[in-house]
Amino acid sequence: MKGSIKTDSKASLKVYIKASMKAYIKIGQLAKVTNVASKTIRYYEEIGLLPEAHRNDNGYREYGNNDVERLVFIRRCRELQIPLEQIKTLIAVQLDQKSSCKEVDALIEQQLAKVRKTIAELTMLEQTLHTLATSCPNDKVGDCQILKNLQQENE
């Protein structure tokens, strides 16, 4: 799956999470342990998905354990193709641990419906392409049934 953690990155993440809560890492290290590009991390900060990073004396960004956990959460949501605005909602609802899961459930159900619609559309596309691919027994472009079918409107 695109964007999933590689085995060595999982090991790096586990080692990092076990490290001291006071330890900070730089953006390059954060990118490596979370498998999210540095440019993307800066973008997530810019749009408020990640809190603004702590800066050390020389201006370098520093990240802690909470940042690692938040970024892994965001990356997992993106792997599920959840839009950024909905990820913001998921992050916000986590602030009240006692609130109902109804909003989370509804958001995931919406995403599932989108995925199912996409699958149905792709299935129709596959069937159309299969029909086209098997529609031409001819050897010459002038007699090509595929090209003729593509020139006609669907009925």
N, C-alpha and C positions, 0 to 999 in steps of 0.2 A: 504494500500500500504506500502510495506517495506520502512522504513526510513522516513516516513512522520511525520510531527510535530504532537505531541499529543496536545490535547486541552490545558492542563496546560502549556505545553511548548510554545504554541502560546501566551498565556497570559503573560508568563515570557518575551518572546521576545518583545511584545508590550510595557511592562513596561520598559524594558531595553532601547529600542529605544527612548522612551519619556524622559529618564534620560538625565542628562547633557552630552553634547558632550565632556567635559573634564574628565568625569569619566572613569576610567579604571577597567577592570575586569580581573580576573585570568583565566587560561586555563580551570579549572573545571567549573567555572561559564559560560564561553563561550560554553563549551561542552553542558551544561544543556540548555541554552537558544536557542541554534541552533540545538540541537539533533544530534550532531556530536561528536564522541568519541575523547577524548583528544589525543590518539595515532594517530588518523587520522588527527587531526589538526596539530600535529607536522610533520607528513608526508607531508601534503600540504605545510607547510612552507619549508620543505627540498627540495621539487621539484619546488618551486617558484609559486605555485598557490596562496598562501597567502604571503604577505610580512613578512619578519622576524619580530618577535614580539619585541616590546620595552621591555627592561629588567629593573626592578627596582634595587635598591641598593643590595638587597639580591639575585639577579639573577632570580627571578621569572618573567615569561612572563606576560606582561600586554597587554590587547587588548582594542581597542576603538570601537566606533560606526561603523566606516568604515570596521573594521575587521568583525564585526557581519554581516553587510550587505553582504560583499564579501563571507563569509562562508555560509550564507543562499543561496546565488546565486549558489555557487558551489554545495551545497547539493541538490538543486532543479535540477540542471543539471544532477547530478549523478542519481537522482530518474528517470530521463528520459533516463538513460543509455548512456548519452553522454560521450565519452572517455575523459580522462584527457587532452590529447593534444588539442582536440577541445575546451575544456573549457578554456584552456590557450588562444586560439584564440579569443573566445568570450570575455574574459577579456580584451585582448589587443585592440580589435576594439572599446571597450567602451571609450578608452582614447580620441578618436576624435569624439566628439558628433555630428559633422556636416558631417561625412562620410556616405556613402551609406550603406543601410542595406543588399545589395546584398550578402555579404559574410555570414552574419547571416542567411539570408533566405536559401542560398544554404546548409549551414551546417545543418539546421533543416530539410530541404528536404531530405538530405542524411540519417539522423537519422530515419526519417519517412519511407524511403525505406527499411532500415535495419529491422525496426520493422515489416513492412508488409511482408518481406521475412521470418522472423522468424515465424510469424503467419501462413504463408502458409506451412512452414516446420512442424510446430506443428500440423496443421490440417491433413497433410498427416500421421504423426506419430499416431495421434488419430485414424484415419481410419484404419491403419494397426493393431493397438492394438485391436480395436473393432472387426475387422475381426478374429484375432487370438482368442480373448476371446469367440467368438460365434462359433468357428469352431469345438469344441470337445463335442460330446454328451456322450462320454464314461466315465466310472467310475474308470478305472484302468490306472496307468501310462504306462503300456505296450501297451495300445491301445490309448494313448493320442495323439490326432490329433495336438494339439498345439505344443507339443515337436517335432513331425514329421515335421510339417511345418517349425519350427525354424532350423531344420537340413538341409533343402533344400535351394538351392540358389534361389534368386528371379528371376522370369522370365519376 
